[in-house]
Amino acid sequence: MKRFLIALTCLAAIGTSSVYADTLSVDKIDRDIESYLQRILSNADASCFEYVVSKLVPKAESNEYYLRFEDTNQATAVEVGSYDSSYLYTCIDGKLLSWDTGESTVIQDFN
């Protein structure tokens, strides 16, 4: 929970609106934000997040994807999804999950 609150504070401080303080466009992620994420996420979740952003989100379309922090069952999850579609990837407990119609599939385990 503490990490979740720190993440929200960080995102709010960098200029996102208070309504969407937990959401940031992937194309707005800079070195400072990446460094911050490395510090707050476990090694496995940080590796998962890097994989999603570098391999699954097309560079030319990074402005069409968002980063969001969720607090799920006392664990902090990092979600990367598409604004225009149902694409959603979640990194939680070192596992990369892909979501489709409410069902999740483990794509890769970074533990």
C-alpha positions as CSV (number, residue, x, y, z in Angstrom):
1,M,0.0,0.0,0.0
2,K,2.9,2.3,0.8
3,R,4.4,1.8,-2.6
4,F,1.0,2.5,-4.3
5,L,0.6,5.8,-2.4
6,I,4.2,6.8,-3.3
7,A,3.5,6.0,-7.0
8,L,0.3,8.1,-7.0
9,T,2.1,11.0,-5.4
10,C,5.0,10.8,-7.9
11,L,2.6,10.7,-10.9
12,A,0.5,13.5,-9.4
13,A,3.6,15.6,-8.9
14,I,4.7,15.3,-12.5
15,G,1.6,17.0,-13.8
16,T,-1.2,14.5,-14.3
17,S,-4.7,15.6,-13.3
18,S,-6.0,14.7,-9.9
19,V,-8.8,12.7,-11.5
20,Y,-6.3,10.5,-13.3
21,A,-3.4,10.8,-10.9
22,D,-2.7,7.1,-11.2
23,T,-2.6,7.0,-15.0
24,L,0.2,8.3,-17.3
25,S,0.7,8.0,-21.0
26,V,3.5,5.6,-21.9
27,D,5.1,8.2,-24.2
28,K,5.5,10.5,-21.1
29,I,7.7,8.0,-19.3
30,D,11.2,9.5,-19.1
31,R,14.4,8.5,-17.4
32,D,13.4,10.0,-14.1
33,I,10.1,8.0,-14.0
34,E,11.9,4.8,-15.1
35,S,14.4,5.3,-12.3
36,Y,11.6,5.9,-9.8
37,L,9.8,2.7,-11.0
38,Q,13.1,0.7,-10.6
39,R,13.2,1.8,-7.0
40,I,9.6,1.1,-6.0
41,L,9.0,-2.1,-7.9
42,S,10.5,-5.5,-7.1
43,N,13.2,-6.7,-9.5
44,A,10.8,-9.1,-11.1
45,D,8.0,-6.5,-11.5
46,A,10.5,-3.9,-12.9
47,S,11.8,-6.5,-15.4
48,C,8.2,-7.3,-16.4
49,F,7.4,-3.6,-16.8
50,E,10.5,-3.0,-19.0
51,Y,9.6,-6.0,-21.1
52,V,6.0,-4.7,-21.7
53,V,7.1,-1.2,-22.6
54,S,10.1,-2.3,-24.8
55,K,8.6,-5.4,-26.5
56,L,4.8,-5.3,-26.5
57,V,4.1,-1.6,-26.9
58,P,4.9,-0.4,-30.4
59,K,7.2,2.7,-30.2
60,A,5.2,4.5,-32.9
61,E,2.0,4.0,-30.8
62,S,3.3,4.6,-27.3
63,N,1.1,7.7,-27.0
64,E,-1.9,5.3,-27.4
65,Y,-0.9,3.3,-24.3
66,Y,-1.1,4.2,-20.6
67,L,0.6,3.2,-17.4
68,R,-1.5,2.7,-14.3
69,F,-0.8,1.5,-10.7
70,E,-3.4,-0.7,-9.1
71,D,-3.5,-2.0,-5.5
72,T,-4.6,-5.6,-5.8
73,N,-4.8,-7.9,-2.8
74,Q,-2.2,-5.9,-0.9
75,A,0.2,-6.0,-3.8
76,T,1.0,-3.2,-6.2
77,A,0.4,-4.0,-9.8
78,V,1.6,-2.1,-12.8
79,E,-0.8,-2.1,-15.7
80,V,-0.1,-1.0,-19.3
81,G,-3.1,-0.8,-21.5
82,S,-4.4,0.8,-24.7
83,Y,-6.6,3.8,-24.6
84,D,-8.4,2.7,-27.8
85,S,-8.8,-1.1,-27.2
86,S,-9.0,-3.8,-24.6
87,Y,-5.3,-4.5,-24.6
88,L,-4.2,-4.8,-21.0
89,Y,-1.0,-6.2,-19.5
90,T,-0.4,-6.4,-15.8
91,C,2.8,-7.0,-13.9
92,I,2.1,-8.4,-10.5
93,D,4.2,-10.6,-8.3
94,G,6.8,-10.9,-11.1
95,K,4.3,-12.3,-13.5
96,L,3.2,-10.8,-16.8
97,L,-0.5,-11.3,-17.3
98,S,-2.5,-10.5,-20.4
99,W,-6.2,-9.8,-19.9
100,D,-9.1,-10.5,-22.3
101,T,-12.8,-10.1,-21.2
102,G,-11.9,-10.4,-17.6
103,E,-9.8,-13.5,-17.9
104,S,-6.1,-13.4,-17.3
105,T,-3.4,-15.5,-18.9
106,V,0.2,-15.7,-17.6
107,I,2.5,-14.8,-20.5
108,Q,5.8,-14.9,-18.7
109,D,7.2,-15.3,-15.2
110,F,10.1,-13.0,-14.3
111,N,10.8,-14.6,-10.9
